[in-house]
């Protein structure tokens, strides 16, 4: 055991009347840190990457406590400051003031989950060793009290030699104590209501880097403070005995996923249809206001129809993220990680790979960034290379479009599950099978490594808050709309322009060529021989090329091309596709999208994470070949059954 400093020394870092500028927020995963961050910043935040690394950072003004002059830095959720992962390295560099472009924090807010305090205290020791003014926030105290748990915060403050406050990020209670703590650092007021003051007792901390010593210290602190875990642990264990059962657990998870897809189709499809009607009516209202035929064609048949073709799926995408938010905030997804770990170990992947793979259902870019939590470099690279196989939300518009156009709305089990939701489940499963099969190949060859244990602290079951879910939906909705208003809009207008060149003149009037004779038509016919065996025509080929920028651009491109075609511009995109493709071609297109790497942003982040263009190049070629071969097989198998 070694002594670090006295309580007076801990606060001595801040000079009297010194003006605070930066505060760091740190805590273990699932401690409620993100909820507290949103509470303290009043949802005013910005997201970026730390210079030189791809670890995402959140920063915001502390408007939630009336301190717009203070910047709150949300550090990665970690269990210790051992520099084995990029998360811990970033936290250490920021806290020591060694992160380029980020000032050293003037104070630290350490968030600990009251429900699992003994284990959570193991992070307190290295944080207090830094000597920064620190406030310990015992989160989820509302659950702690309602479930019969007890703790003496005064004794905890004496043991840790630092201020302690009981808070509930979910309910917003105890937040004022943070404001008063920060004010006290500047003004040195004598008393703070709601904050346990630092008693004058020597602070003794365990030896850094010694896990056994730190665990013994944390256990002793818990004992000295009269900590007693909530009585509901037994009820939680009973629920876990069902949800984590070797047989019932996977079956329940499958039912949950099927239910999500069924609701997305049953509720989301009518919402999307209604939203599509609104967008179509908006275009009709704009047409008389535009000056001439060329402008009308560019704005409405090109840009408006292309962007609308993607925006129409916004309700279904928001429904998907709503369900993911509910499952994550309730604590169920952490249980799903343990269920998946049994399968993942057969492929050679570490259980920690489940979280990046799961988050890839939203977007592969942050998912690949989150692989920084995997200590073993070979395991991390294997996870990075297979993550794009997971079905991200950008694929959803393509799936929904093709399923609605070609898959009949048939129900089974007395209307419980529909054929469309089963097809959607099959596409998600296909991506997962491709990911795990590829991982098995990698882990048994070029990325072979020794097996490492998977340790995961299960969060407490809790009811998701409307605030947290609302923030998630606003964030994802804004990302989707922003993508539609920038990349997709630019591509659709470019497609329209190429579809009207070269301009011909007859009798002094400018005439656009027939679509097949335009520049975009010539390009499409040039690549058509390579995709014709898959059941794709030249328009699909143009869509595949444009989708390399972003997968959802495929739908916008189809909307623009069919909108520019005189034969189909008056029909819906689903109707136009249904008359232009066979069932085999439609199924092949969905399989192609399930496997192909069609995202420039993902390739760029893979290059940054691996520090080489070799891996994204191999990844792109491998996924393209797999997609082509699989689509070829699906198309020809379908032809055998339909002929």
matplotlib code that plots the C-alpha trace (Angstrom):
import matplotlib.pyplot as plt

x = [0.0, 1.3, 0.1, -0.9, -1.9, -4.0, -7.4, -6.1, -3.5, -6.2, -8.0, -4.8, -4.5, -6.9, -5.8, -8.2, -10.5, -9.0, -11.3, -12.2, -12.4, -12.5, -14.0, -13.5, -16.3, -15.1, -16.6, -16.9, -19.1, -22.9, -22.5, -24.9, -22.1, -23.6, -27.0, -25.3, -23.3, -26.5, -28.0, -25.1, -24.7, -28.4, -28.0, -25.7, -22.7, -20.3, -18.7, -15.1, -12.0, -9.0, -6.0, -4.0, -6.4, -9.9, -11.4, -14.6, -14.9, -18.0, -17.6, -20.3, -20.9, -22.3, -25.6, -27.4, -25.8, -25.8, -22.1, -21.9, -18.3, -17.2, -16.4, -17.3, -15.2, -16.8, -13.9, -14.3, -16.0, -13.2, -12.6, -9.0, -6.2, -4.0, -2.7, -3.7, -6.5, -6.8, -9.6, -7.4, -4.5, -6.8, -8.1, -4.6, -3.3, -6.3, -6.1, -2.4, -2.7, -0.7, -3.4, -2.6, -5.3, -7.0, -6.2, -5.6, -8.9, -9.2, -11.5, -12.8, -16.3, -16.0, -19.3, -19.8, -22.8, -24.2, -25.7, -22.2, -20.1, -17.5, -16.3, -16.8, -14.5, -11.5, -11.5, -11.5, -8.0, -6.0, -8.2, -7.5, -3.8, -3.7, -4.2, -6.8, -9.8, -12.3, -15.9, -17.3, -20.9, -22.9, -25.3, -28.6, -29.2, -33.0, -32.7, -30.4, -32.8, -35.9, -34.3, -33.1, -29.4, -27.5, -24.4, -23.0, -21.8, -20.1, -18.0, -17.2, -16.0, -13.8, -12.3, -11.7, -10.7, -12.8, -16.4, -19.2, -22.7, -25.6, -27.2, -29.6, -28.8, -32.1, -34.2, -32.0, -31.6, -28.4, -27.2, -27.1, -24.4, -22.1, -22.6, -21.9, -18.8, -17.4, -18.3, -16.5, -13.3, -13.3, -14.5, -13.6, -17.0, -17.2, -20.3, -22.1, -25.6, -26.0, -22.2, -20.3, -17.3, -13.7, -13.0, -9.5, -8.2, -5.1, -5.8, -4.3, -4.5, -3.5, -0.4, -1.1, -1.2, -1.8, -5.3, -5.3, -4.3, -6.9, -9.7, -8.8, -8.8, -12.2, -13.7, -12.4, -13.7, -17.2, -17.1, -16.0, -18.9, -21.5, -22.3, -25.0, -26.0, -29.6, -31.9, -33.3, -30.1, -31.9, -34.8, -32.3, -30.5, -33.8, -34.5, -31.0, -31.4, -34.1, -32.7, -29.2, -30.3, -28.3, -31.5, -34.2, -31.8, -31.1, -34.8, -36.0, -33.5, -34.7, -38.3, -37.3, -35.6, -38.5, -40.9, -38.8, -38.9, -42.6, -43.4, -41.2, -43.2, -46.6, -46.3, -43.5, -44.8, -48.0, -46.0, -43.6, -46.4, -48.1, -44.8, -44.2, -47.6, -46.7, -43.4, -45.1, -47.8, -45.0, -43.4, -46.7, -47.2, -43.7, -44.1, -46.2, -43.8, -40.8, -40.1, -39.5, -39.5, -35.7, -35.8, -38.8, -37.1, -33.9, -35.5, -38.5, -37.7, -34.0, -33.3, -36.7, -37.6, -34.2, -34.0, -37.7, -37.0, -34.6, -36.4, -39.6, -37.8, -37.1, -40.1, -38.9, -35.3, -36.4, -38.5, -35.5, -33.4, -36.2, -36.2, -32.4, -32.5, -35.1, -33.2, -29.9, -31.1, -33.1, -29.9, -31.0, -28.4, -25.6, -27.2, -27.3, -23.5, -23.1, -25.5, -23.5, -20.2, -20.8, -21.2, -18.4, -15.9, -16.4, -15.3, -12.2, -13.6, -13.4, -16.6, -15.6, -16.1, -19.9, -20.4, -18.7, -20.6, -23.9, -23.3, -22.6, -26.4, -26.5, -23.3, -20.1, -18.0, -18.4, -18.6, -15.1, -13.9, -15.2, -12.9, -10.3, -11.6, -10.1, -6.6, -5.2, -4.2, -5.0, -8.5, -9.1, -8.1, -10.3, -13.2, -12.6, -12.5, -15.8, -17.8, -19.0, -20.9, -23.3, -26.5, -26.2, -29.1, -27.9, -28.9, -32.4, -33.8, -32.7, -34.1, -37.4, -37.7, -37.1, -39.1, -42.1, -41.9, -41.3, -42.2, -45.9, -47.4, -48.2, -48.5, -47.8, -48.7, -52.2, -50.8, -48.0, -45.1, -45.0, -43.0, -41.5, -40.1, -38.7, -36.9, -35.6, -34.4, -32.7, -30.8, -29.6, -28.7, -26.8, -24.6, -23.9, -23.0, -20.7, -19.1, -18.5, -17.4, -14.8, -13.7, -13.2, -11.0, -9.0, -8.5, -7.4, -4.8, -3.2, -4.7, -4.4, -4.0, -4.5, -7.9, -8.6, -11.4, -14.5, -15.4, -18.6, -20.3, -24.0, -25.9, -29.0, -32.3, -34.0, -36.8, -35.6, -36.3, -38.1, -35.4, -32.6, -34.7, -35.8, -32.1, -31.2, -33.9, -33.2, -29.5, -30.1, -32.8, -30.6, -27.8, -30.1, -31.6, -28.2, -27.0, -30.0, -29.5, -25.8, -24.3, -27.6, -28.7, -25.4, -25.4, -29.0, -28.4, -25.2, -27.1, -29.8, -27.2, -25.4, -28.8, -29.4, -26.0, -25.0, -27.5, -28.6, -30.1, -32.9, -34.7, -32.9, -34.2, -32.1, -33.2, -31.9, -31.1, -33.0, -32.0, -30.2, -28.2, -27.1, -23.8, -25.2, -26.9, -23.7, -21.8, -24.6, -24.6, -20.7, -20.8, -24.0, -22.3, -20.6, -23.9, -26.3, -25.6, -26.9, -30.2, -29.4, -29.9, -27.8, -29.8, -29.1, -25.4, -25.4, -27.0, -24.3, -21.6, -23.1, -23.8, -20.0, -20.3, -23.1, -25.4, -28.6, -27.6, -28.7, -32.3, -31.9, -30.2, -33.0, -35.5, -33.7, -33.1, -36.7, -38.0, -36.0, -37.3, -40.5, -41.9, -41.7, -41.5, -45.2, -45.1, -43.8, -40.3, -41.6, -43.9, -41.1, -38.7, -41.3, -41.8, -38.0, -36.7, -37.4, -37.8, -34.3, -32.8, -34.5, -33.3, -29.8, -29.7, -30.6, -27.9, -25.4, -26.0, -25.8, -22.2, -20.6, -18.5, -20.3, -19.3, -16.4, -16.6, -16.1, -13.1, -11.6, -12.0, -10.6, -7.6, -7.1, -7.6, -5.2, -2.8, -2.6, -4.6, -3.7, -6.5, -9.4, -8.3, -8.3, -11.6, -13.2, -12.1, -13.1, -16.5, -17.1, -16.2, -18.4, -21.3, -21.0, -20.8, -23.6, -25.9, -25.1, -26.1, -29.3, -30.4, -29.9, -31.4, -34.5, -34.7, -34.9, -37.9, -39.7, -39.3]
y = [0.0, 3.5, 6.9, 9.4, 12.6, 14.2, 15.5, 19.1, 18.2, 16.8, 20.1, 22.0, 21.7, 24.6, 28.0, 30.1, 32.1, 30.2, 30.1, 26.6, 26.0, 22.2, 19.3, 15.6, 13.1, 9.5, 6.2, 2.5, 1.3, 1.1, 3.4, 6.0, 8.3, 9.1, 9.9, 12.2, 13.8, 14.7, 15.9, 18.2, 19.6, 20.1, 18.0, 20.6, 18.5, 18.0, 14.9, 14.6, 12.5, 13.0, 14.2, 11.3, 8.6, 7.4, 7.3, 9.4, 12.2, 14.1, 17.7, 20.1, 23.2, 22.5, 24.3, 21.7, 23.3, 26.8, 26.9, 27.7, 28.8, 25.3, 22.5, 19.0, 16.2, 12.8, 10.3, 6.7, 4.3, 2.2, -0.1, 1.0, 3.3, 0.4, 1.4, -1.8, -0.3, 3.0, 4.0, 3.9, 5.6, 8.4, 8.8, 8.9, 11.4, 13.7, 13.6, 14.2, 17.0, 15.1, 14.9, 17.4, 20.0, 19.1, 21.1, 19.2, 19.2, 21.5, 18.9, 15.4, 14.0, 10.3, 8.4, 5.2, 2.8, 2.6, -0.8, -2.4, -0.1, -2.5, -3.4, 0.2, 1.6, -0.1, 2.8, 5.3, 4.4, 5.4, 8.5, 9.7, 9.0, 11.7, 14.4, 16.3, 17.9, 15.0, 14.6, 11.1, 10.8, 7.8, 7.3, 5.4, 6.2, 6.1, 2.4, 1.8, 3.1, 1.6, -1.8, -1.8, -1.0, 1.1, 3.2, 5.8, 8.6, 10.5, 7.5, 7.1, 10.7, 10.1, 7.0, 8.5, 12.0, 13.7, 15.1, 12.6, 13.3, 10.9, 11.5, 10.0, 10.9, 9.4, 11.5, 14.5, 14.5, 15.6, 17.6, 20.9, 19.4, 19.3, 23.0, 23.8, 21.7, 23.5, 26.8, 25.8, 25.0, 28.6, 30.4, 28.1, 28.3, 26.6, 24.5, 22.9, 21.5, 18.0, 17.4, 15.4, 17.6, 16.2, 15.2, 15.7, 12.1, 10.8, 9.2, 5.7, 4.2, 0.8, 0.2, 1.2, -1.7, -4.3, -5.8, -7.9, -4.9, -2.6, -5.2, -5.7, -1.9, -1.5, -4.3, -2.7, 0.7, -0.9, -2.6, 0.6, 2.6, 0.1, -0.7, -3.3, -4.3, -4.0, -6.8, -7.0, -8.8, -12.1, -11.0, -9.9, -13.3, -15.1, -13.1, -13.8, -17.5, -17.4, -14.8, -16.3, -19.9, -22.0, -23.0, -20.4, -17.5, -17.7, -18.6, -15.5, -13.4, -14.7, -14.0, -10.4, -9.8, -11.2, -9.0, -6.0, -6.7, -7.5, -4.2, -2.3, -3.7, -3.7, -0.1, 1.4, 0.5, 2.5, 5.4, 5.3, 5.2, 8.2, 10.1, 9.2, 10.7, 13.9, 14.2, 13.5, 16.2, 18.6, 18.0, 18.6, 21.9, 23.0, 22.2, 25.3, 27.5, 26.5, 28.7, 26.2, 22.5, 22.1, 23.5, 21.4, 18.3, 19.0, 19.9, 17.5, 14.6, 14.6, 15.9, 15.8, 12.3, 10.9, 12.3, 11.5, 7.9, 7.7, 9.9, 7.8, 5.1, 7.5, 6.3, 2.6, 3.5, 5.5, 2.6, 0.3, 2.7, 3.1, -0.7, -0.8, 2.0, 0.3, -3.0, -1.3, 1.0, -1.8, -3.8, -6.6, -6.1, -6.7, -10.1, -10.7, -10.2, -13.2, -15.3, -14.4, -15.1, -18.8, -18.7, -16.2, -18.3, -21.0, -18.5, -17.4, -13.9, -12.5, -11.8, -8.1, -8.1, -8.5, -4.8, -3.4, -6.0, -5.1, -1.3, -1.9, -2.4, 1.4, 2.3, 0.5, 3.6, 4.1, 0.3, -0.1, 2.8, 1.0, -2.0, -0.1, -1.9, -5.1, -5.4, -8.1, -6.5, -9.6, -9.9, -6.3, -6.5, -9.5, -7.7, -4.6, -6.7, -8.5, -5.6, -4.3, -7.6, -6.6, -5.1, -1.3, 1.1, 2.3, -1.1, -0.9, 1.4, -1.0, -4.0, -2.3, -1.2, -4.6, -6.5, -4.3, -4.5, -8.3, -10.2, -10.9, -9.9, -13.4, -14.3, -17.4, -18.8, -17.2, -13.8, -13.6, -13.5, -12.4, -13.5, -10.1, -10.0, -13.6, -12.4, -9.4, -11.7, -13.9, -10.9, -10.0, -13.6, -13.8, -10.9, -12.4, -15.8, -14.2, -12.2, -15.2, -17.5, -14.9, -14.4, -18.1, -18.1, -15.1, -16.4, -19.8, -18.3, -14.9, -13.4, -16.5, -15.6, -17.2, -17.1, -14.4, -14.4, -12.3, -10.3, -8.2, -6.5, -6.9, -3.6, -3.4, -3.9, -0.6, 1.3, 3.3, 7.0, 9.1, 11.6, 9.1, 7.5, 10.9, 12.0, 8.9, 9.3, 12.9, 12.2, 9.3, 11.1, 14.2, 12.0, 10.4, 13.7, 15.4, 12.5, 13.0, 16.7, 16.5, 13.3, 12.0, 15.3, 15.9, 12.4, 12.6, 16.0, 14.6, 11.6, 13.9, 16.0, 13.0, 11.7, 14.8, 15.0, 15.4, 18.1, 18.1, 21.1, 20.9, 23.9, 26.1, 24.2, 22.2, 18.6, 16.0, 12.6, 9.4, 8.1, 5.0, 7.3, 9.7, 9.7, 7.8, 5.4, 4.7, 4.1, 1.8, -0.3, -0.5, -2.3, -4.2, -7.4, -7.8, -7.6, -9.2, -12.7, -11.4, -10.4, -6.6, -4.1, -1.1, 1.1, -1.2, -1.0, 2.8, 2.4, 0.0, 2.4, 5.4, 3.4, 3.1, 6.6, 5.5, 2.5, 4.4, 6.4, 3.3, 4.1, 7.7, 6.9, 4.5, 7.2, 9.7, 7.3, 6.0, 9.5, 10.8, 8.0, 9.1, 5.5, 5.3, 8.8, 8.8, 5.5, 4.7, 3.3, 0.0, -0.4, 0.6, -1.9, -4.7, -4.3, -4.0, -6.9, -10.6, -12.1, -13.7, -10.3, -8.7, -11.5, -11.3, -7.5, -7.9, -10.6, -8.4, -5.6, -7.9, -8.8, -6.0, -3.2, -0.1, 2.7, 5.0, 6.2, 2.7, 2.1, 5.3, 4.5, 1.0, 2.6, 4.9, 2.1, -0.3, 2.5, 0.9, 0.8, -2.9, -4.1, -2.0, -3.0, -6.7, -6.2, -4.4, -7.1, -10.0, -8.7, -7.7, -11.2, -12.8, -10.5, -11.3, -15.0, -15.2, -12.9, -15.1, -18.2, -16.8, -15.4, -18.7, -20.8, -18.5, -18.9, -22.7, -22.4, -19.7, -21.2]
z = [0.0, -0.7, 0.4, -2.3, -0.7, 2.0, 1.3, 1.4, -1.2, -3.5, -3.7, -3.6, -7.3, -7.9, -6.8, -4.8, -7.1, -10.1, -13.0, -14.1, -17.9, -18.5, -16.5, -17.4, -16.9, -16.5, -15.2, -16.0, -18.8, -17.9, -15.0, -16.5, -17.7, -21.1, -19.5, -17.0, -19.8, -21.7, -18.4, -17.6, -21.2, -21.8, -24.9, -26.4, -27.5, -30.4, -31.5, -32.9, -32.7, -30.6, -32.7, -33.9, -32.8, -33.8, -30.3, -30.4, -28.0, -26.8, -25.6, -24.5, -22.5, -19.0, -19.6, -17.5, -14.3, -15.5, -16.5, -20.2, -19.5, -18.7, -21.2, -20.2, -21.8, -21.9, -21.6, -22.8, -20.4, -18.9, -15.9, -15.2, -16.4, -17.4, -20.9, -22.7, -24.8, -26.8, -24.4, -21.4, -23.3, -24.3, -20.7, -19.3, -21.9, -21.4, -17.6, -17.6, -20.2, -22.8, -25.5, -28.3, -28.7, -25.4, -22.2, -19.0, -17.0, -14.0, -12.3, -12.6, -12.2, -11.4, -12.1, -10.2, -10.3, -6.7, -7.5, -8.1, -6.0, -4.8, -8.4, -9.6, -6.8, -8.5, -11.0, -8.1, -7.0, -10.2, -10.7, -7.2, -7.7, -10.4, -7.7, -9.7, -7.8, -8.0, -7.1, -6.8, -8.1, -6.9, -9.7, -9.7, -6.1, -6.8, -7.7, -4.8, -2.3, -3.8, -3.9, -0.3, -0.8, 1.7, 1.8, 4.1, 1.7, 4.6, 5.4, 1.7, 1.5, 4.6, 3.1, -0.4, 0.8, -1.9, -2.2, -2.7, -4.0, -4.5, -7.9, -10.4, -14.0, -15.1, -12.7, -12.6, -8.8, -7.1, -10.2, -8.3, -6.0, -9.1, -9.7, -6.1, -6.1, -9.1, -7.6, -4.4, -6.2, -7.4, -4.3, -1.5, 0.2, 3.5, 3.0, 0.1, 0.6, -0.8, -1.1, 1.5, 2.3, 2.4, 6.0, 7.2, 7.1, 5.4, 2.1, 1.5, -2.0, -3.3, -5.4, -9.0, -11.5, -8.8, -9.5, -6.3, -4.1, -5.8, -5.4, -1.7, -1.2, -2.9, -0.9, 2.4, 1.4, 0.8, 4.1, 6.0, 4.4, 5.3, 1.7, 1.1, -2.4, -3.5, -2.4, -6.0, -7.0, -6.5, -8.8, -11.4, -11.1, -11.6, -14.7, -16.0, -15.4, -18.1, -20.5, -20.3, -20.4, -23.0, -24.8, -23.9, -24.1, -27.8, -28.6, -26.7, -28.5, -31.8, -30.9, -29.9, -33.2, -35.2, -33.2, -34.0, -37.8, -37.7, -36.1, -38.5, -41.4, -39.7, -38.4, -40.3, -43.8, -43.5, -41.9, -44.8, -47.4, -45.7, -45.6, -49.2, -50.2, -48.3, -50.2, -53.5, -52.8, -51.9, -55.3, -57.0, -55.2, -56.2, -59.9, -60.9, -59.0, -61.1, -64.2, -67.0, -68.0, -67.5, -64.0, -63.2, -64.4, -62.5, -59.2, -59.2, -61.4, -60.4, -56.9, -55.3, -56.5, -55.7, -52.2, -51.5, -52.5, -49.5, -47.0, -47.3, -45.2, -42.3, -40.2, -40.4, -39.6, -36.6, -35.4, -35.7, -33.6, -31.1, -30.5, -30.3, -27.8, -25.6, -25.7, -24.9, -22.2, -20.5, -20.1, -22.4, -25.1, -22.6, -22.0, -25.7, -25.8, -23.4, -25.5, -28.7, -27.0, -27.1, -30.9, -31.4, -29.7, -32.2, -34.9, -32.9, -32.1, -28.6, -26.8, -26.8, -30.5, -30.0, -29.0, -32.2, -34.3, -32.6, -33.0, -36.7, -37.1, -36.8, -38.7, -39.4, -38.9, -35.2, -34.8, -36.2, -34.0, -30.9, -31.6, -29.6, -26.5, -27.8, -26.4, -28.8, -32.1, -34.2, -32.6, -33.3, -36.9, -37.4, -35.9, -38.1, -41.3, -40.6, -39.1, -42.6, -43.1, -40.3, -41.7, -41.1, -41.3, -44.7, -46.2, -44.8, -47.5, -50.2, -48.3, -47.6, -51.2, -52.7, -50.2, -50.6, -54.4, -54.7, -51.5, -51.1, -47.8, -46.5, -42.8, -40.9, -37.4, -37.5, -38.5, -35.9, -38.4, -42.0, -45.0, -45.4, -41.8, -42.4, -45.5, -43.6, -40.8, -43.4, -44.8, -41.4, -40.7, -44.0, -43.0, -39.7, -41.2, -43.7, -40.8, -38.6, -41.4, -42.6, -39.0, -38.7, -41.8, -40.6, -37.0, -38.2, -40.7, -41.0, -37.8, -35.5, -31.8, -28.4, -26.8, -24.2, -21.6, -22.0, -18.9, -19.0, -16.1, -16.6, -16.1, -13.8, -15.5, -15.8, -17.6, -20.5, -20.3, -22.9, -22.8, -23.7, -26.4, -27.8, -28.0, -29.8, -32.4, -32.9, -33.4, -35.9, -37.7, -38.2, -39.5, -42.0, -43.1, -43.3, -45.5, -47.8, -48.0, -48.9, -50.4, -51.8, -53.1, -54.9, -56.4, -57.7, -59.3, -60.9, -62.2, -63.7, -65.4, -66.9, -67.9, -70.0, -71.7, -74.5, -75.3, -78.9, -80.8, -83.3, -84.9, -82.4, -79.4, -76.9, -76.7, -74.2, -75.5, -74.8, -71.4, -72.8, -75.2, -72.5, -70.8, -67.8, -70.1, -72.0, -68.8, -67.6, -70.8, -70.7, -67.3, -68.0, -69.3, -65.9, -63.9, -66.4, -65.1, -61.7, -63.1, -63.1, -65.9, -66.6, -64.3, -61.4, -62.4, -62.1, -58.7, -57.6, -58.7, -56.9, -53.8, -53.2, -51.7, -49.4, -49.6, -49.4, -52.4, -54.4, -53.8, -54.6, -57.9, -58.8, -58.0, -60.3, -63.2, -63.2, -62.6, -65.7, -67.9, -69.7, -69.5, -65.7, -64.3, -63.4, -61.6, -58.1, -57.8, -56.5, -59.5, -61.9, -60.4, -60.4, -64.1, -64.8, -62.8, -62.1, -58.7, -59.1, -59.8, -56.8, -54.4, -56.0, -55.4, -51.7, -51.3, -53.2, -50.8, -47.8, -48.7, -50.8, -49.3, -50.6, -48.2, -48.7, -45.2, -43.9, -46.1, -44.9, -41.2, -41.8, -43.3, -40.3, -37.8, -39.5, -40.7, -44.1, -47.4, -47.7, -45.4, -46.8, -50.4, -49.4, -47.6, -50.6, -53.2, -51.0, -50.2, -53.8, -55.1, -52.4, -53.2, -57.0, -56.6, -54.1, -56.2, -59.2, -57.4, -55.9, -59.3, -61.1, -58.3, -58.4, -62.2, -61.8, -59.4, -61.4, -64.8]

ax = plt.figure().add_subplot(projection="3d")
ax.plot(x, y, z, "-o")
ax.set_aspect("equal")
plt.show()
